[in-house]
């Protein structure tokens, strides 16, 4: 198989070397070039045409966010950002994602083995999955899955934004959303499409580090019509408000004592924090058939077990389609297992959820 060609951009030769070593050890990645600042990155993106670029945020001459904007304007390329685990780093990373970067990793721990996004995949795994998805993105009828599987991915067929049977679900009490790689941008697009008077509470679990989820919630609240809040233990799940599960903890749905609220726990055994499986599973146990779940873009299979429990209790599950996913792992796993009631393009999900009201 043809190797994935990567351009490494960082003003530190030490970090460039570490990134190169991590990428090349797989045997599946070729480092096509290196740049020490954003201006060099823009030039090399045009001349080398790499499959993917790893980009630092803070650099001399031209910073990473400016470089992302120029590259996406002139030579659109998948870009994975490296960020500091600070509030400023979180803000800069979210700016880079809005500019067109597809994903991010923390510099502390994200290079050589641990993703530092609430658990998860290493840099090399993420690079391979993101870059190779472009080579398999064809019309949905013929597109192979980015991961080997015994059955083809489900096809998306034209349909109304909302089926008549799904409208005005009087039993519905909660919408839950799960995502990972590519999730921050996808979640923003879904929540931004919901009205301020959306009649159901929304709970979002996305694989992000604790240092990022609070800033992510603030960013969403400034963009979306509905209220968005970083969840804390005991927060009530209210109509017209979305809670973002904090990184580094597990978020559970609790329907006891006559209130629908969230409960935070620490689970050292779980790879992902928050885990979509744990959040979905708790919603299934608390609300049975009164949950509407959506599984968005992401690597791996987190969410599949939770979706199974939701379906067993009579709830509804939707999943994002392959063509609009940054990585078609989580939604594909749910659909392949037979737990997805509908497979939808990202841009249709918000409108479809609005139609449930």
VEXDREN-2710 file (C-alpha; in Angstrom, 1 decimal):
% VEXDREN-2710
k/r/px/py/pz
1/UNK/0.0/0.0/0.0
2/UNK/1.2/3.5/-0.9
3/UNK/2.7/5.3/2.1
4/UNK/1.0/8.4/3.6
5/UNK/3.1/11.5/2.9
6/UNK/3.3/14.0/5.8
7/UNK/4.7/17.5/6.1
8/UNK/5.9/18.3/9.7
9/UNK/5.6/21.9/10.7
10/UNK/7.2/23.0/14.1
11/UNK/9.7/25.7/15.0
12/UNK/11.5/23.2/17.3
13/UNK/13.9/20.8/15.6
14/UNK/13.6/18.6/18.7
15/UNK/9.8/18.2/18.3
16/UNK/10.2/17.8/14.5
17/UNK/12.6/14.9/15.1
18/UNK/10.2/13.3/17.7
19/UNK/7.3/13.6/15.3
20/UNK/9.4/12.1/12.5
21/UNK/10.5/9.2/14.6
22/UNK/6.9/8.4/15.7
23/UNK/5.5/8.6/12.2
24/UNK/8.2/6.6/10.4
25/UNK/8.3/3.8/13.0
26/UNK/5.0/2.5/11.6
27/UNK/6.4/1.8/8.1
28/UNK/3.2/3.2/6.6
29/UNK/4.2/6.9/6.7
30/UNK/6.8/8.9/4.7
31/UNK/7.9/12.3/6.0
32/UNK/7.8/14.3/2.8
33/UNK/9.3/17.4/4.3
34/UNK/9.7/19.7/7.3
35/UNK/9.1/23.4/8.0
36/UNK/10.1/25.6/10.9
37/UNK/7.4/28.2/10.5
38/UNK/4.0/28.8/8.9
39/UNK/5.4/30.6/5.8
40/UNK/7.6/27.7/5.0
41/UNK/4.6/25.4/5.5
42/UNK/2.5/27.3/3.0
43/UNK/5.2/27.1/0.4
44/UNK/5.9/23.4/0.9
45/UNK/2.2/22.5/1.0
46/UNK/2.1/23.8/-2.6
47/UNK/5.3/22.2/-3.8
48/UNK/5.2/18.9/-2.0
49/UNK/1.4/18.3/-2.0
50/UNK/1.5/16.1/1.1
51/UNK/-1.4/13.9/2.2
52/UNK/-1.4/15.4/5.6
53/UNK/0.3/18.2/7.6
54/UNK/1.1/18.3/11.3
55/UNK/1.1/21.9/12.4
56/UNK/2.3/23.6/15.6
57/UNK/0.2/26.7/16.7
58/UNK/2.9/29.1/18.0
59/UNK/5.7/29.7/15.5
60/UNK/7.8/32.7/14.3
61/UNK/7.3/34.4/10.9
62/UNK/3.7/33.0/10.5
63/UNK/1.7/31.2/13.2
64/UNK/0.0/28.0/12.6
65/UNK/-3.6/29.4/12.5
66/UNK/-2.6/31.9/9.7
67/UNK/-0.8/29.0/7.9
68/UNK/-3.9/26.8/8.1
69/UNK/-6.0/29.6/6.5
70/UNK/-3.6/30.1/3.6
71/UNK/-3.1/26.4/3.0
72/UNK/-6.9/25.7/3.0
73/UNK/-7.4/28.6/0.6
74/UNK/-4.7/27.6/-1.9
75/UNK/-3.9/23.9/-1.4
76/UNK/-6.6/22.3/0.8
77/UNK/-4.9/19.6/2.8
78/UNK/-5.8/17.6/6.0
79/UNK/-4.1/19.3/8.9
80/UNK/-3.6/18.0/12.4
81/UNK/-2.7/20.7/15.0
82/UNK/-0.4/20.3/18.0
83/UNK/-1.6/22.4/21.0
84/UNK/-0.5/23.2/24.5
85/UNK/-2.8/22.0/27.3
86/UNK/-3.6/25.5/28.4
87/UNK/-6.7/27.8/28.0
88/UNK/-4.8/29.9/25.4
89/UNK/-3.8/26.7/23.6
90/UNK/-7.4/25.5/23.6
91/UNK/-8.6/28.8/22.1
92/UNK/-5.9/28.8/19.4
93/UNK/-6.7/25.2/18.5
94/UNK/-10.4/25.9/18.2
95/UNK/-9.5/28.8/15.9
96/UNK/-7.4/26.5/13.8
97/UNK/-10.3/24.0/13.5
98/UNK/-12.6/26.8/12.4
99/UNK/-10.0/27.8/9.8
100/UNK/-10.0/24.2/8.4
101/UNK/-7.8/21.9/10.4
102/UNK/-9.4/18.5/10.8
103/UNK/-8.1/17.5/14.2
104/UNK/-5.7/18.2/17.1
105/UNK/-3.4/16.6/19.6
106/UNK/-1.8/17.9/22.7
107/UNK/2.0/18.2/22.4
108/UNK/2.3/16.8/25.9
109/UNK/1.8/13.1/25.4
110/UNK/0.2/13.2/22.0
111/UNK/3.4/12.5/19.9
112/UNK/4.7/9.2/21.2
113/UNK/1.9/6.9/22.1
114/UNK/-1.0/8.6/23.9
115/UNK/-3.4/11.0/22.3
116/UNK/-4.2/13.0/25.4
117/UNK/-7.7/13.6/24.1
118/UNK/-9.5/12.0/27.0
119/UNK/-7.7/8.8/26.0
120/UNK/-7.4/7.4/22.5
121/UNK/-5.1/6.8/19.5
122/UNK/-1.5/7.8/19.0
123/UNK/-0.4/10.4/16.4
124/UNK/0.6/7.8/13.8
125/UNK/-2.7/6.0/14.1
126/UNK/-4.6/9.2/13.6
127/UNK/-2.5/10.4/10.7
128/UNK/-3.1/7.1/8.8
129/UNK/-6.8/7.0/9.4
130/UNK/-7.4/10.7/8.5
131/UNK/-5.1/10.7/5.4
132/UNK/-6.3/7.4/3.9
133/UNK/-10.0/8.3/4.2
134/UNK/-9.5/10.6/1.2
135/UNK/-8.4/7.7/-0.9
136/UNK/-11.6/5.8/-0.1
137/UNK/-14.1/8.6/-0.3
138/UNK/-16.2/7.9/-3.4
139/UNK/-20.0/8.1/-3.9
140/UNK/-21.7/6.3/-1.0
141/UNK/-23.0/3.5/-3.3
142/UNK/-19.5/2.2/-4.0
143/UNK/-17.4/3.6/-1.2
144/UNK/-15.5/0.9/0.8
145/UNK/-15.2/1.4/4.5
146/UNK/-11.9/2.9/5.8
147/UNK/-11.6/-0.1/8.2
148/UNK/-11.8/-3.7/7.0
149/UNK/-15.3/-5.1/7.7
150/UNK/-17.4/-8.1/6.6
151/UNK/-20.2/-6.0/5.2
152/UNK/-20.2/-2.7/3.2
153/UNK/-21.2/0.6/4.9
154/UNK/-24.9/1.5/4.9
155/UNK/-26.0/3.5/1.9
156/UNK/-27.6/6.9/2.3
157/UNK/-30.8/7.2/0.4
158/UNK/-32.7/10.5/-0.2
159/UNK/-35.3/11.0/2.5
160/UNK/-37.2/13.9/4.1
161/UNK/-35.3/15.7/6.9
162/UNK/-37.6/14.0/9.4
163/UNK/-39.9/11.0/9.0
164/UNK/-43.5/11.6/10.0
165/UNK/-43.3/8.9/12.6
166/UNK/-40.3/10.7/14.2
167/UNK/-42.1/14.1/14.7
168/UNK/-43.4/15.3/18.0
169/UNK/-42.1/12.4/20.0
170/UNK/-44.0/13.0/23.3
171/UNK/-41.9/10.4/25.1
172/UNK/-38.6/12.0/24.1
173/UNK/-36.7/13.5/27.1
174/UNK/-33.1/13.8/26.0
175/UNK/-30.8/14.1/22.9
176/UNK/-27.3/12.6/23.4
177/UNK/-24.4/13.2/20.9
178/UNK/-21.1/11.3/20.8
179/UNK/-18.0/12.1/18.7
180/UNK/-14.2/11.9/18.5
181/UNK/-11.8/12.8/15.6
182/UNK/-13.4/15.6/13.7
183/UNK/-16.0/16.0/16.4
184/UNK/-15.5/19.6/17.5
185/UNK/-16.4/21.0/14.1
186/UNK/-19.2/18.5/13.6
187/UNK/-20.7/19.2/17.0
188/UNK/-20.6/22.9/16.3
189/UNK/-22.4/22.5/13.0
190/UNK/-25.1/20.3/14.6
191/UNK/-25.7/22.5/17.6
192/UNK/-25.6/25.8/15.6
193/UNK/-28.6/24.4/13.6
194/UNK/-30.8/24.0/16.6
195/UNK/-33.1/26.8/17.7
196/UNK/-32.9/28.6/21.0
197/UNK/-36.3/27.0/22.0
198/UNK/-35.2/23.5/21.2
199/UNK/-37.6/21.5/23.4
200/UNK/-35.2/18.9/24.6
201/UNK/-32.0/18.9/26.6
202/UNK/-28.8/17.9/24.8
203/UNK/-25.8/16.1/26.3
204/UNK/-22.6/16.0/24.3
205/UNK/-19.7/13.6/24.9
206/UNK/-16.6/14.2/22.8
207/UNK/-13.1/12.9/23.2
208/UNK/-11.2/16.0/24.3
209/UNK/-8.9/16.7/27.2
210/UNK/-10.1/18.4/30.3
211/UNK/-8.2/21.6/29.5
212/UNK/-10.2/21.9/26.2
213/UNK/-13.9/21.1/27.0
214/UNK/-14.6/24.2/29.0
215/UNK/-13.2/26.5/26.3
216/UNK/-15.1/24.4/23.7
217/UNK/-18.4/25.0/25.6
218/UNK/-17.7/28.7/25.8
219/UNK/-17.1/28.9/22.1
220/UNK/-20.3/27.0/21.3
221/UNK/-22.3/29.2/23.6
222/UNK/-21.1/32.3/21.8
223/UNK/-22.1/30.8/18.4
224/UNK/-25.2/28.8/19.0
225/UNK/-28.8/30.1/19.5
226/UNK/-29.4/27.6/22.3
227/UNK/-27.5/27.8/25.6
228/UNK/-24.3/25.7/25.8
229/UNK/-22.7/25.0/29.2
230/UNK/-19.7/23.0/30.4
231/UNK/-21.3/20.3/32.6
232/UNK/-20.5/20.0/36.3
233/UNK/-21.7/17.4/38.7
234/UNK/-25.4/17.8/39.5
235/UNK/-26.2/20.1/36.5
236/UNK/-29.8/19.7/35.4
237/UNK/-30.6/18.7/31.8
238/UNK/-33.0/21.4/30.7
239/UNK/-34.8/22.0/27.4
240/UNK/-33.0/24.5/25.2
241/UNK/-29.6/23.8/26.8
242/UNK/-26.7/21.7/25.7
243/UNK/-24.2/20.3/28.3
244/UNK/-20.7/19.5/27.2
245/UNK/-19.3/16.5/29.2
246/UNK/-16.0/17.5/30.8
247/UNK/-12.8/15.8/29.6
248/UNK/-11.0/13.5/32.1
249/UNK/-14.3/12.3/33.7
250/UNK/-17.2/10.1/32.9
251/UNK/-20.6/11.8/32.6
252/UNK/-23.7/9.8/33.5
253/UNK/-27.4/10.6/33.1
254/UNK/-29.3/10.5/36.4
255/UNK/-33.1/10.6/36.4
256/UNK/-33.7/9.9/40.1
257/UNK/-35.4/12.2/42.7
258/UNK/-37.6/13.7/40.0
259/UNK/-34.8/15.6/38.3
260/UNK/-33.0/14.8/35.1
261/UNK/-29.3/15.7/35.7
262/UNK/-25.8/14.6/35.1
263/UNK/-23.5/12.8/37.5
264/UNK/-19.7/12.9/37.2
265/UNK/-17.5/9.9/38.0
266/UNK/-13.8/9.0/37.7
267/UNK/-13.2/5.7/35.9
268/UNK/-9.5/4.9/35.5
269/UNK/-10.2/1.7/33.7
270/UNK/-11.8/3.4/30.7
271/UNK/-9.6/4.5/27.7
272/UNK/-11.9/7.4/26.8
273/UNK/-12.8/10.1/29.2
274/UNK/-15.6/10.9/28.5
275/UNK/-16.7/7.6/27.1
276/UNK/-19.6/7.7/24.7
277/UNK/-20.5/4.2/25.6
278/UNK/-20.8/5.1/29.3
279/UNK/-22.8/8.2/28.6
280/UNK/-25.2/6.4/26.2
281/UNK/-25.5/3.4/28.5
282/UNK/-26.4/5.5/31.5
283/UNK/-29.0/7.4/29.4
284/UNK/-30.5/4.0/28.3
285/UNK/-30.7/2.8/31.9
286/UNK/-32.2/6.1/33.2
287/UNK/-34.7/6.9/30.4
288/UNK/-35.2/3.7/28.5
289/UNK/-37.0/4.6/25.2
290/UNK/-37.0/8.4/25.8
291/UNK/-33.5/9.0/24.3
292/UNK/-32.5/10.2/20.8
293/UNK/-28.8/9.5/20.2
294/UNK/-26.5/10.7/17.4
295/UNK/-23.0/9.2/16.7
296/UNK/-20.7/11.6/14.8
297/UNK/-17.3/11.3/13.2
298/UNK/-14.5/9.6/15.1
299/UNK/-12.0/6.8/15.2
300/UNK/-12.6/3.4/16.8
301/UNK/-15.9/2.0/18.1
302/UNK/-16.8/4.0/21.2
303/UNK/-20.5/4.4/21.2
304/UNK/-21.4/1.1/19.7
305/UNK/-22.1/-0.7/23.0
306/UNK/-24.0/2.3/24.3
307/UNK/-26.0/2.4/21.0
308/UNK/-26.8/-1.3/21.5
309/UNK/-28.2/-0.6/25.0
310/UNK/-30.2/2.3/23.7
311/UNK/-31.8/0.2/21.0
312/UNK/-32.6/-2.6/23.4
313/UNK/-34.5/-0.1/25.6
314/UNK/-36.4/1.2/22.6
315/UNK/-34.6/4.5/21.9
316/UNK/-33.5/5.9/18.6
317/UNK/-30.0/6.1/17.2
318/UNK/-28.7/8.1/14.2
319/UNK/-25.2/8.0/12.7
320/UNK/-23.2/10.3/10.4
321/UNK/-22.5/9.1/6.9
322/UNK/-19.1/8.3/5.5
323/UNK/-18.8/11.1/3.0
324/UNK/-19.1/13.8/5.6
325/UNK/-17.0/12.1/8.4
326/UNK/-13.4/13.1/9.0
327/UNK/-12.9/9.5/10.1
328/UNK/-15.7/6.9/9.5
329/UNK/-15.0/4.8/12.5
330/UNK/-17.5/5.3/15.3
331/UNK/-20.5/5.9/13.1
332/UNK/-19.6/3.1/10.8
333/UNK/-19.2/0.7/13.8
334/UNK/-22.7/1.6/15.0
335/UNK/-24.2/1.3/11.6
336/UNK/-22.4/-2.0/10.8
337/UNK/-23.7/-3.5/14.1
338/UNK/-27.3/-2.7/13.0
339/UNK/-27.9/-0.1/15.8
340/UNK/-28.4/3.0/13.5
341/UNK/-32.0/3.8/12.6
342/UNK/-30.8/6.4/10.0
343/UNK/-27.5/7.3/8.4
344/UNK/-27.3/11.1/7.6
345/UNK/-24.9/13.6/6.1
346/UNK/-23.6/16.0/8.7
347/UNK/-25.4/19.0/7.3
348/UNK/-28.8/17.3/7.6
349/UNK/-28.5/16.2/11.2
350/UNK/-29.3/19.6/12.9
351/UNK/-32.3/20.2/10.7
352/UNK/-33.5/16.6/11.3
353/UNK/-33.2/17.0/15.1
354/UNK/-35.1/20.4/14.9
355/UNK/-37.9/18.5/13.1
356/UNK/-38.4/16.3/16.1
357/UNK/-39.9/19.1/18.0
END
